[in-house]
Amino acid sequence: MENRKSIGLLCLRMLCVAMFCHFASSLEAVAKEDVERVLDRLDREIRRVDAYKQLREEGIDSVKQVRRGLRRGDGGWFDCTMDIAGRYSSFNNDSAIFYYGEGLLTAREGGMDSLVTEFRVRRATCLSIGGYIHDAIQEVALVDTTRFGAGLWRTYRDATRQMYSYISSYYDEGVPGRDRWRNLSVDAQKRLLPLLDKGSVDYRLNLGEYYYSCREYSRSRQVLSSLVGEISSDTREYAVASHILAEIARVSGNRNDYIYHLANSAIADIRRAALEVTSIQELGGSLFEAGETKRAHNYLITAMDNAVGSRASVRIGQTSELLTMVEHDHGRQIAAWRRVTNVAILVLVVCLVALVVAMWYLRRQLRRVDRMKSVLEEANKTKDVYISQFLALSSIYMDKLQQFSKLVNRKLSSGQVDELQKLTKSGKFIEEQSKEFYSVFDDAFLHIYPAFVERVNELLRPEHRIAPPDGELLNSDLRILAFMRLGIDDAQRVAQILNYSVNTIYAYRNKLRNKAISRDTFEADIMAIG
């Protein structure tokens, strides 16, 4: 009975703890607006990454300058070398390996065993980052731990913890080797904790990480949440603590908290110009899964630049795999946009061609209208000339008719019938009137068709070309052709106007047709003049 009561109380306590943790988690949940704000801040920081790198390089150069003034092998020289190598860690792994190696050789030459050990284990960590796993393990195996003091043990445990963690990163999830190296890392951290000052930042950070490794997520979140609220947001400790908080949020299924803490961790890494990092890489992968490919691509490009710049092969492999997927998806999007663009360009080209054709047709119609206007204007001028010449000719004939009437009356009144008969019978009067008609007609016609004579001669064979008599504009042949051009095709009517017989008109026409270069089309060619 007592056991049952104890079990019941235990279950109730666990339920209360679970409800409390869930309630606390819901209180700490990050709003979507806060996530967007921190991502915007990260975007701004990425644009300043070169400035942060320059500041870090300037800091390294300043320590190098101090070391140049020190004698190799002195205590100050070793301090500067350790400082330079530490500053290169997570910034340029190859340089860090070089300076740790230089310090190691110098310490060995001087018989300084403790410094040899410190340079060696720190160098082993950098070797594991660069992918030199066998060399890193050999370095650690050479360390003699039998004469370690508390300080060396602290350095040794911290360095091997990091080394084992990096080595486990080379293995895929679920591979037995990964668990082996991860367990070694957790064990090293467990042994490190008693060597750290309780209450220090290092102790609290390692404690929170240790709780996370042991899957005690509530305790880990409690320790690390308190820590990030107290330390500067541009330190390594802040970046690591935020990354662990992000992992806890991921395990809990809280995506907003996961993105928020990863972004804060990435911002801290960028501000201190740390290149050997994972936060921005993981953030890019998570955003890619959520469909935010543009931002994901930007973050993964930054992560790849960091990995290459830091010479960290462990990060290069992880980032390149994600970046390949993003690039593939980005390529599909570009291909889709290219297809849309090609269709748009094709539509624009078709519209442009249609516009050009429409403009060409419009210009053609406008030219046609202009020509029609010119023809109409010319026709109006021709009509005016016709009317003017017709009125002038009619006026002349009315005047001549009045004069002839007066002459006839005068002759009849005076009894000069014989003279009147003689006058009309001679035909002199008709001949004079015809000459005057010809003069007026020729002038009017050539005013309308000034090149008529030249065009007619072009239709005739050279030996039959017509030259009007001196003092005249047209001759009989040309007048008959002129009436033909005016559309007066009735031979009898032309004969009456020119005071010829119908047979004469036919004879003239037949003669002219025989003189033409093209006899069959001669009349049509005459009608086409002008």
C-alpha positions as CSV (number, residue, x, y, z in Angstrom):
1,M,0.0,0.0,0.0
2,E,2.8,2.3,0.9
3,N,4.6,1.6,-2.3
4,R,1.4,2.4,-4.3
5,K,1.1,5.7,-2.5
6,S,4.8,6.5,-3.3
7,I,4.4,5.6,-6.9
8,G,1.2,7.8,-7.1
9,L,3.0,10.7,-5.6
10,L,5.9,10.3,-7.9
11,C,3.6,10.2,-11.0
12,L,1.8,13.3,-9.7
13,R,5.1,15.1,-9.2
14,M,6.3,14.2,-12.7
15,L,3.0,15.3,-14.2
16,C,3.3,18.7,-12.4
17,V,6.9,19.1,-13.5
18,A,5.9,18.3,-17.1
19,M,3.0,20.8,-17.0
20,F,5.3,23.4,-15.5
21,C,7.9,22.9,-18.1
22,H,5.2,23.1,-20.9
23,F,3.8,26.3,-19.3
24,A,7.3,27.8,-19.0
25,S,8.1,26.8,-22.6
26,S,4.9,28.5,-23.8
27,L,5.8,31.7,-21.9
28,E,9.2,31.7,-23.5
29,A,7.9,31.1,-27.0
30,V,9.2,33.7,-29.5
31,A,6.7,35.6,-31.6
32,K,7.0,35.5,-35.4
33,E,7.6,39.2,-35.5
34,D,10.6,38.8,-33.2
35,V,12.0,36.1,-35.5
36,E,11.6,38.4,-38.5
37,R,13.3,41.3,-36.7
38,V,16.3,39.1,-35.7
39,L,16.6,37.8,-39.3
40,D,16.6,41.3,-40.6
41,R,19.3,42.2,-38.1
42,L,21.3,39.2,-39.3
43,D,20.9,40.3,-42.9
44,R,22.4,43.7,-42.0
45,E,25.3,42.1,-40.1
46,I,26.2,39.9,-43.1
47,R,26.6,43.0,-45.2
48,R,29.3,44.2,-42.6
49,V,31.1,40.9,-42.4
50,D,34.2,42.2,-44.3
51,A,34.5,45.1,-41.8
52,Y,34.4,42.6,-38.8
53,K,37.1,40.4,-40.5
54,Q,39.3,43.4,-41.0
55,L,39.0,44.3,-37.3
56,R,40.0,40.8,-36.3
57,E,43.0,40.8,-38.7
58,E,44.1,44.2,-37.3
59,G,43.9,42.7,-33.7
60,I,46.1,39.7,-34.8
61,D,48.6,42.0,-36.5
62,S,48.9,44.2,-33.4
63,V,49.9,41.1,-31.3
64,K,52.3,40.0,-34.1
65,Q,53.9,43.4,-33.9
66,V,54.4,43.1,-30.2
67,R,55.9,39.6,-30.6
68,R,58.5,40.9,-33.1
69,G,59.9,43.0,-30.3
70,L,60.4,40.0,-28.0
71,R,63.1,37.4,-27.9
72,R,62.1,34.0,-29.1
73,G,61.7,31.6,-26.2
74,D,60.9,34.3,-23.6
75,G,57.8,34.0,-21.5
76,G,56.2,37.1,-23.3
77,W,57.0,35.5,-26.6
78,F,55.2,32.3,-25.7
79,D,52.2,34.3,-24.4
80,C,52.0,36.3,-27.7
81,T,52.3,33.1,-29.8
82,M,49.5,31.4,-27.8
83,D,47.4,34.6,-28.2
84,I,48.0,34.7,-31.9
85,A,47.2,31.1,-32.4
86,G,44.0,31.5,-30.2
87,R,42.9,34.5,-32.3
88,Y,43.4,32.5,-35.5
89,S,41.3,29.6,-34.0
90,S,37.8,29.7,-35.7
91,F,39.2,32.3,-38.1
92,N,42.0,30.7,-40.1
93,N,42.6,27.1,-39.0
94,D,45.8,26.6,-41.0
95,S,47.4,29.7,-39.4
96,A,46.3,28.5,-35.9
97,I,48.0,25.1,-36.6
98,F,51.2,26.9,-37.7
99,Y,51.5,29.1,-34.7
100,Y,50.6,26.3,-32.2
101,G,53.2,24.2,-34.0
102,E,55.8,27.0,-33.8
103,G,55.2,27.4,-30.0
104,L,55.4,23.6,-29.6
105,L,58.8,23.3,-31.3
106,T,60.2,26.3,-29.4
107,A,58.9,25.0,-26.0
108,R,60.3,21.6,-26.8
109,E,63.8,23.1,-27.5
110,G,63.6,24.9,-24.2
111,G,62.5,21.8,-22.3
112,M,59.3,23.5,-21.1
113,D,57.1,20.4,-20.8
114,S,53.9,22.1,-19.6
115,L,54.0,24.5,-22.6
116,V,54.7,21.7,-24.9
117,T,51.6,19.9,-23.6
118,E,49.4,23.0,-23.9
119,F,50.5,23.8,-27.4
120,R,50.1,20.2,-28.4
121,V,46.6,19.6,-27.2
122,R,45.4,22.9,-28.6
123,R,47.1,22.1,-31.9
124,A,45.3,18.7,-31.9
125,T,41.9,20.5,-31.7
126,C,42.8,22.6,-34.8
127,L,44.0,19.4,-36.6
128,S,40.7,17.8,-36.1
129,I,38.9,20.8,-37.5
130,G,41.0,20.7,-40.6
131,G,40.2,17.0,-41.1
132,Y,43.6,15.7,-39.9
133,I,41.9,13.2,-37.5
134,H,44.7,10.7,-37.4
135,D,47.3,13.4,-36.7
136,A,45.1,14.9,-34.0
137,I,44.7,11.6,-32.2
138,Q,48.4,11.0,-32.4
139,E,49.1,14.4,-30.9
140,V,46.9,13.6,-27.9
141,A,48.4,10.2,-27.5
142,L,51.9,11.7,-27.1
143,V,50.7,13.7,-24.1
144,D,52.0,12.5,-20.7
145,T,49.3,13.2,-18.2
146,T,51.1,11.7,-15.2
147,R,52.6,15.0,-14.1
148,F,49.6,17.3,-14.9
149,G,48.6,20.0,-12.5
150,A,45.1,21.4,-12.2
151,G,45.7,24.0,-14.9
152,L,47.0,21.5,-17.5
153,W,44.1,19.1,-16.7
154,R,41.7,22.0,-17.4
155,T,43.4,22.7,-20.7
156,Y,43.6,19.1,-21.6
157,R,39.9,18.3,-20.8
158,D,38.7,21.3,-22.7
159,A,40.8,20.7,-25.8
160,T,40.0,16.9,-26.0
161,R,36.3,17.7,-25.5
162,Q,36.4,19.9,-28.5
163,M,38.5,17.5,-30.5
164,Y,36.2,14.6,-29.9
165,S,33.2,16.7,-30.8
166,Y,34.7,17.8,-34.1
167,I,35.7,14.2,-34.9
168,S,32.1,13.0,-34.3
169,S,30.9,15.7,-36.8
170,Y,32.5,13.8,-39.6
171,Y,30.1,10.8,-39.1
172,D,26.5,10.8,-40.3
173,E,23.7,10.4,-37.7
174,G,23.3,6.9,-36.6
175,V,26.7,5.7,-37.6
176,P,28.4,3.8,-34.6
177,G,31.6,5.8,-34.8
178,R,29.6,9.0,-34.2
179,D,28.3,7.9,-30.8
180,R,31.7,6.7,-29.7
181,W,33.4,10.1,-30.3
182,R,30.4,11.9,-29.0
183,N,30.5,9.9,-25.7
184,L,34.2,10.7,-25.4
185,S,33.4,14.4,-25.8
186,V,30.7,14.2,-23.1
187,D,33.0,12.3,-20.7
188,A,35.7,14.9,-21.2
189,Q,33.3,17.7,-20.5
190,K,32.0,15.9,-17.4
191,R,35.6,15.6,-16.1
192,L,36.2,19.3,-17.0
193,L,33.4,20.7,-14.9
194,P,34.9,20.1,-11.5
195,L,38.1,21.8,-12.7
196,L,36.3,25.1,-13.4
197,D,35.3,27.8,-11.0
198,K,31.7,27.5,-10.1
199,G,29.7,30.6,-11.1
200,S,32.2,31.5,-13.9
201,V,31.0,31.9,-17.5
202,D,33.0,28.9,-18.6
203,Y,31.5,26.7,-15.9
204,R,27.9,27.7,-16.6
205,L,28.4,27.3,-20.4
206,N,29.9,23.8,-20.0
207,L,27.3,22.9,-17.5
208,G,24.4,23.9,-19.8
209,E,26.1,22.0,-22.7
210,Y,26.6,19.0,-20.5
211,Y,23.0,19.0,-19.5
212,Y,22.0,19.2,-23.2
213,S,24.3,16.3,-24.1
214,C,22.6,14.2,-21.3
215,R,19.2,15.2,-22.8
216,E,18.3,17.2,-19.6
217,Y,16.8,19.9,-21.8
218,S,14.9,21.8,-19.1
219,R,18.0,22.2,-16.8
220,S,20.2,23.1,-19.8
221,R,17.7,25.8,-21.0
222,Q,17.5,27.2,-17.4
223,V,21.2,27.5,-17.1
224,L,21.9,28.9,-20.6
225,S,18.9,31.3,-20.7
226,S,20.2,32.8,-17.5
227,L,23.7,33.0,-19.0
228,V,22.8,34.7,-22.3
229,G,20.8,37.3,-20.3
230,E,24.0,38.4,-18.5
231,I,26.9,38.2,-21.0
232,S,27.7,40.4,-24.0
233,S,25.9,39.3,-27.2
234,D,29.1,39.4,-29.3
235,T,31.1,36.8,-27.4
236,R,31.9,33.2,-28.2
237,E,30.1,32.1,-25.0
238,Y,26.9,33.9,-26.2
239,A,27.1,32.3,-29.6
240,V,27.6,28.8,-28.2
241,A,24.9,29.2,-25.5
242,S,22.4,30.5,-28.1
243,H,23.2,27.6,-30.5
244,I,22.5,25.1,-27.7
245,L,19.2,26.9,-26.9
246,A,18.3,26.6,-30.5
247,E,19.0,22.9,-30.5
248,I,16.8,22.5,-27.4
249,A,14.0,24.4,-29.2
250,R,14.4,22.1,-32.3
251,V,14.1,19.0,-30.1
252,S,11.0,20.6,-28.5
253,G,9.5,21.3,-31.9
254,N,9.4,25.1,-31.4
255,R,10.5,26.4,-34.8
256,N,10.2,30.1,-33.9
257,D,12.5,29.7,-30.9
258,Y,14.9,27.6,-33.0
259,I,15.2,30.2,-35.7
260,Y,15.5,33.0,-33.2
261,H,18.3,31.5,-31.2
262,L,20.2,30.4,-34.3
263,A,20.0,33.9,-35.7
264,N,21.3,35.4,-32.4
265,S,24.2,32.8,-32.4
266,A,25.0,33.7,-36.0
267,I,25.0,37.4,-35.3
268,A,27.4,36.9,-32.4
269,D,29.7,34.8,-34.7
270,I,29.7,37.5,-37.4
271,R,30.4,40.3,-35.0
272,R,33.5,38.6,-33.6
273,A,34.5,37.4,-37.1
274,A,34.3,33.7,-36.2
275,L,34.4,31.7,-39.4
276,E,34.4,28.1,-38.1
277,V,30.8,28.1,-37.0
278,T,27.6,26.1,-37.6
279,S,24.7,28.4,-36.6
280,I,24.4,30.2,-40.0
281,Q,24.8,27.0,-41.9
282,E,22.0,25.3,-39.9
283,L,19.9,28.4,-40.2
284,G,20.2,28.3,-43.9
285,G,19.3,24.7,-44.0
286,S,16.2,25.2,-41.9
287,L,15.0,28.2,-43.9
288,F,15.5,26.2,-47.1
289,E,13.2,23.4,-45.7
290,A,10.6,26.2,-44.9
291,G,10.7,27.4,-48.5
292,E,12.6,30.6,-47.9
293,T,15.1,29.8,-50.6
294,K,16.4,33.3,-51.2
295,R,17.5,33.9,-47.6
296,A,18.7,30.3,-47.3
297,H,20.9,30.7,-50.3
298,N,22.4,33.9,-48.9
299,Y,23.1,32.3,-45.5
300,L,24.6,29.2,-47.0
301,I,26.8,31.2,-49.3
302,T,28.1,33.1,-46.3
303,A,28.6,29.8,-44.4
304,M,30.6,28.4,-47.3
305,D,32.7,31.5,-47.5
306,N,33.4,31.2,-43.8
307,A,34.2,27.5,-44.0
308,V,36.6,28.0,-46.9
309,G,38.2,31.1,-45.2
310,S,38.7,29.3,-41.9
311,R,40.1,26.2,-43.7
312,A,37.7,24.0,-41.7
313,S,37.0,20.9,-43.8
314,V,34.4,19.6,-41.3
315,R,32.3,22.7,-42.1
316,I,33.0,22.7,-45.8
317,G,31.6,19.2,-46.2
318,Q,28.5,20.0,-44.2
319,T,27.8,23.3,-45.9
320,S,28.5,22.1,-49.4
321,E,25.9,19.4,-49.1
322,L,23.2,21.9,-48.1
323,L,24.3,24.4,-50.6
324,T,24.1,21.9,-53.4
325,M,20.5,21.2,-52.6
326,V,19.8,25.0,-52.4
327,E,21.7,25.6,-55.6
328,H,19.7,22.9,-57.4
329,D,16.4,24.3,-56.2
330,H,17.7,27.8,-57.0
331,G,18.6,26.5,-60.5
332,R,15.1,25.2,-61.0
333,Q,13.6,28.5,-60.0
334,I,16.0,30.3,-62.3
335,A,15.0,27.9,-65.1
336,A,11.3,28.6,-64.4
337,W,11.9,32.3,-64.4
338,R,13.9,32.0,-67.6
339,R,11.0,30.2,-69.2
340,V,8.6,32.9,-68.0
341,T,11.1,35.6,-69.2
342,N,11.5,33.9,-72.6
343,V,7.7,33.7,-73.0
344,A,7.4,37.4,-72.0
345,I,10.2,38.3,-74.5
346,L,8.4,36.3,-77.2
347,V,5.2,38.1,-76.5
348,L,6.9,41.5,-76.5
349,V,8.7,40.6,-79.8
350,V,5.3,39.6,-81.3
351,C,3.8,42.8,-80.0
352,L,6.7,44.8,-81.3
353,V,6.5,43.2,-84.7
354,A,2.7,43.8,-84.8
355,L,3.4,47.4,-83.8
356,V,6.0,47.8,-86.5
357,V,3.6,46.3,-89.1
358,A,0.8,48.5,-87.9
359,M,3.1,51.6,-88.1
360,W,4.3,50.6,-91.5
361,Y,0.7,50.0,-92.7
362,L,-0.4,53.3,-91.1
363,R,2.5,55.2,-92.8
364,R,1.6,53.5,-96.1
365,Q,-2.0,54.6,-95.7
366,L,-0.9,58.1,-94.8
367,R,1.3,58.2,-97.9
368,R,-1.6,56.9,-99.9
369,V,-3.8,59.6,-98.5
370,D,-1.2,62.2,-99.2
371,R,-1.0,60.9,-102.8
372,M,-4.8,61.0,-103.1
373,K,-4.8,64.5,-101.8
374,S,-2.1,65.5,-104.3
375,V,-4.1,63.8,-107.1
376,L,-7.3,65.6,-105.9
377,E,-5.5,68.9,-105.7
378,E,-4.0,68.3,-109.2
379,A,-7.5,67.2,-110.4
380,N,-8.9,70.4,-108.9
381,K,-6.3,72.5,-110.7
382,T,-6.9,70.6,-113.9
383,K,-10.7,71.2,-113.5
384,D,-10.0,74.9,-112.9
385,V,-7.9,75.0,-116.0
386,Y,-10.5,73.2,-118.0
387,I,-13.2,75.5,-116.8
388,S,-11.1,78.6,-117.3
389,Q,-10.1,77.6,-120.9
390,F,-13.6,76.5,-121.7
391,L,-15.0,79.8,-120.6
392,A,-12.3,81.6,-122.5
393,L,-13.0,79.6,-125.6
394,S,-16.8,80.0,-125.2
395,S,-16.3,83.8,-124.7
396,I,-14.2,84.0,-127.9
397,Y,-16.7,82.1,-130.0
398,M,-19.6,84.1,-128.6
399,D,-17.7,87.3,-129.5
400,K,-16.9,85.9,-133.0
401,L,-20.5,84.8,-133.5
402,Q,-21.7,88.4,-132.6
403,Q,-19.2,89.9,-135.0
404,F,-20.2,87.4,-137.7
405,S,-23.9,88.2,-137.1
406,K,-23.2,92.0,-137.4
407,L,-21.3,91.4,-140.6
408,V,-24.1,89.3,-142.1
409,N,-26.7,91.9,-141.1
410,R,-24.6,94.7,-142.5
411,K,-24.1,92.9,-145.8
412,L,-27.7,92.0,-146.1
413,S,-28.8,95.5,-145.2
414,S,-26.6,97.0,-147.9
415,G,-27.6,94.4,-150.4
416,Q,-24.2,92.8,-150.6
417,V,-25.5,89.3,-150.9
418,D,-22.9,88.2,-153.4
419,E,-20.0,89.3,-151.3
420,L,-21.6,87.5,-148.3
421,Q,-21.9,84.4,-150.4
422,K,-18.3,84.7,-151.6
423,L,-17.1,85.1,-148.0
424,T,-18.8,82.0,-146.7
425,K,-17.9,79.9,-149.7
426,S,-14.1,80.6,-149.5
427,G,-13.8,79.0,-146.1
428,K,-11.4,81.7,-145.0
429,F,-13.5,82.6,-142.0
430,I,-13.6,79.0,-140.8
431,E,-9.9,78.6,-141.3
432,E,-9.2,81.7,-139.2
433,Q,-11.5,80.5,-136.5
434,S,-9.9,77.1,-136.5
435,K,-6.5,78.5,-136.1
436,E,-7.6,80.6,-133.1
437,F,-9.3,77.5,-131.6
438,Y,-6.1,75.5,-132.1
439,S,-4.0,78.1,-130.4
440,V,-6.3,78.2,-127.4
441,F,-6.7,74.5,-127.2
442,D,-3.0,73.8,-127.6
443,D,-2.1,76.2,-124.8
444,A,-4.7,74.8,-122.5
445,F,-3.8,71.2,-123.1
446,L,-0.1,71.6,-122.7
447,H,-0.7,73.5,-119.5
448,I,-2.3,70.4,-118.2
449,Y,0.1,67.9,-119.8
450,P,3.4,69.9,-120.2
451,A,5.5,66.9,-121.2
452,F,2.9,65.5,-123.6
453,V,5.0,65.9,-126.8
454,E,8.1,64.3,-125.2
455,R,6.0,61.3,-123.9
456,V,4.4,60.7,-127.3
457,N,7.8,60.7,-129.1
458,E,9.0,58.1,-126.6
459,L,6.2,55.9,-127.8
460,L,7.1,56.3,-131.5
461,R,10.0,54.9,-133.4
462,P,12.9,57.3,-133.7
463,E,12.4,58.0,-137.4
464,H,8.7,58.9,-136.9
465,R,9.0,61.2,-134.0
466,I,6.9,64.4,-134.3
467,A,8.2,68.0,-134.2
468,P,5.4,70.7,-134.2
469,P,5.8,73.4,-136.9
470,D,7.4,76.7,-136.0
471,G,5.0,79.0,-134.2
472,E,2.7,76.2,-133.2
473,L,2.5,74.1,-130.0
474,L,0.9,71.0,-131.6
475,N,0.2,69.8,-135.1
476,S,-2.7,67.7,-136.4
477,D,-1.3,64.4,-135.3
478,L,-0.6,65.6,-131.8
479,R,-4.1,67.2,-131.5
480,I,-5.8,63.9,-132.5
481,L,-3.7,62.2,-129.8
482,A,-4.5,65.0,-127.3
483,F,-8.3,64.4,-127.8
484,M,-7.6,60.7,-127.4
485,R,-5.8,61.4,-124.0
486,L,-8.8,63.6,-122.9
487,G,-11.1,60.6,-123.5
488,I,-12.7,61.9,-126.7
489,D,-12.6,58.7,-128.7
490,D,-15.6,59.4,-131.0
491,A,-14.0,60.0,-134.5
492,Q,-17.0,61.9,-135.8
493,R,-16.9,64.3,-132.8
494,V,-13.1,64.8,-133.2
495,A,-13.7,65.4,-136.9
496,Q,-16.3,68.1,-136.2
497,I,-14.0,69.9,-133.7
498,L,-10.9,69.8,-135.9
499,N,-12.9,70.5,-139.1
500,Y,-11.8,67.2,-140.7
501,S,-13.6,64.4,-142.3
502,V,-14.2,61.2,-140.3
503,N,-12.1,59.2,-142.7
504,T,-9.2,61.7,-142.2
505,I,-9.4,61.1,-138.5
506,Y,-9.3,57.3,-139.0
507,A,-6.4,57.7,-141.4
508,Y,-4.4,59.8,-138.9
509,R,-5.0,57.3,-136.1
510,N,-4.0,54.3,-138.2
511,K,-0.9,56.1,-139.4
512,L,0.2,57.0,-135.8
513,R,-0.5,53.4,-134.6
514,N,1.8,52.1,-137.4
515,K,4.6,54.5,-136.3
516,A,4.5,53.3,-132.7
517,I,7.1,51.1,-131.1
518,S,4.3,48.9,-129.6
519,R,1.3,49.1,-132.0
520,D,-1.0,46.9,-129.9
521,T,-0.7,49.0,-126.7
522,F,-0.3,52.4,-128.3
523,E,-3.7,53.8,-127.4
524,A,-3.4,52.5,-123.8
525,D,0.1,54.1,-123.6
526,I,-1.3,57.4,-124.7
527,M,-4.0,57.2,-122.0
528,A,-1.2,56.6,-119.4
529,I,0.6,59.8,-120.2
530,G,0.6,62.2,-117.2
